[in-house]
Amino acid sequence: MARKHLFVVFSLLLLISIAILLIFRPEGTTILFQQAFLSSEDQAERVRLRLHPLTSAEKRAAAEKNLVKTWDEWVEQTVEIGLGKEIEDNPNLNTPEEVRGERAFRLYQF
């Protein structure tokens, strides 16, 4: 019987400590509920920036460090880096179709 009570108490203490860590961490609960409080413009901007993986300067800098062996790889890398910058700067690229069209246009230029 004592083991059963010990197991229950230990489980409850574990759950309470996890809840306390989630609630009182340095960021607070803002991370948990951040999406609920974003304006519609901010949500649209976040969705738009997810259209391409290189829409942040850090990711583009990392991609530029990748070594390429062929001309085709260099063209592809250059187009993708430029496309990521264009999506970040141009609010008119809102859909995957527009991104595919811009990618095809940039590949055509090479």
C-alpha positions as CSV (number, residue, x, y, z in Angstrom):
1,M,0.0,0.0,0.0
2,A,2.8,2.4,0.8
3,R,4.4,1.8,-2.5
4,K,1.2,2.6,-4.3
5,H,0.9,6.0,-2.4
6,L,4.6,6.7,-3.1
7,F,4.1,6.1,-6.8
8,V,1.0,8.4,-6.9
9,V,2.8,11.1,-4.9
10,F,5.9,10.9,-7.1
11,S,3.8,11.1,-10.3
12,L,1.9,14.1,-9.1
13,L,5.1,15.9,-8.0
14,L,6.6,15.2,-11.5
15,L,3.5,16.6,-13.3
16,I,3.4,19.7,-11.0
17,S,7.1,20.4,-11.5
18,I,6.8,20.1,-15.3
19,A,3.8,22.5,-15.3
20,I,5.8,25.0,-13.1
21,L,8.8,24.9,-15.5
22,L,6.5,25.5,-18.5
23,I,4.7,28.4,-16.8
24,F,7.6,30.2,-15.1
25,R,10.3,29.9,-17.7
26,P,12.0,33.1,-18.8
27,E,9.8,33.6,-21.9
28,G,6.7,32.9,-19.8
29,T,3.6,31.7,-21.6
30,T,4.0,34.1,-24.5
31,I,5.7,31.3,-26.6
32,L,2.8,29.0,-26.0
33,F,0.1,31.4,-27.0
34,Q,2.1,33.6,-29.5
35,Q,0.1,32.5,-32.6
36,A,-3.2,33.3,-30.9
37,F,-2.3,37.0,-30.3
38,L,-0.8,37.8,-33.7
39,S,-2.7,40.2,-35.9
40,S,-3.9,38.9,-39.3
41,E,-1.2,40.9,-41.1
42,D,1.5,39.3,-39.0
43,Q,0.1,35.9,-39.5
44,A,-0.1,36.5,-43.3
45,E,3.6,37.7,-43.2
46,R,4.7,34.5,-41.3
47,V,2.8,32.3,-43.8
48,R,4.4,34.2,-46.7
49,L,7.9,33.8,-45.4
50,R,7.4,30.0,-45.1
51,L,7.1,29.8,-48.9
52,H,10.9,29.4,-49.2
53,P,13.5,28.0,-46.8
54,L,16.0,30.9,-47.4
55,T,14.0,33.9,-46.3
56,S,16.3,34.7,-43.4
57,A,19.7,36.3,-43.7
58,E,21.3,33.6,-41.5
59,K,20.0,30.8,-43.7
60,R,21.1,32.5,-46.9
61,A,24.6,33.1,-45.4
62,A,24.8,29.4,-44.6
63,A,23.7,28.4,-48.1
64,E,26.3,30.6,-49.6
65,K,29.0,28.7,-47.8
66,N,27.9,25.4,-49.4
67,L,30.5,24.3,-52.0
68,V,29.3,23.5,-55.5
69,K,31.0,21.3,-58.0
70,T,29.1,22.0,-61.3
71,W,27.8,25.0,-63.1
72,D,24.2,23.7,-62.7
73,E,24.6,23.4,-59.0
74,W,26.0,27.0,-58.9
75,V,23.0,28.3,-60.9
76,E,20.5,26.5,-58.7
77,Q,22.2,27.8,-55.5
78,T,22.3,31.4,-56.9
79,V,18.7,31.3,-57.9
80,E,17.5,29.9,-54.6
81,I,19.5,32.5,-52.6
82,G,18.2,35.3,-54.7
83,L,14.7,33.9,-54.5
84,G,14.8,33.8,-50.7
85,K,15.9,37.4,-50.6
86,E,13.2,38.4,-53.1
87,I,10.5,36.7,-51.1
88,E,11.7,38.4,-47.9
89,D,11.7,41.9,-49.6
90,N,8.7,41.6,-52.0
91,P,5.3,41.4,-50.3
92,N,3.7,40.7,-53.7
93,L,4.9,37.1,-53.7
94,N,2.2,35.5,-51.7
95,T,1.5,32.1,-53.2
96,P,3.5,29.0,-54.1
97,E,2.5,29.5,-57.7
98,E,4.0,33.0,-57.7
99,V,7.2,31.6,-56.2
100,R,7.4,28.9,-58.8
101,G,7.0,31.5,-61.5
102,E,9.7,33.7,-60.1
103,R,12.0,30.7,-59.8
104,A,11.3,29.7,-63.4
105,F,12.0,33.3,-64.6
106,R,15.3,33.4,-62.7
107,L,16.4,30.1,-64.1
108,Y,15.4,31.3,-67.6
109,Q,17.7,34.3,-67.2
110,F,20.7,32.0,-66.8
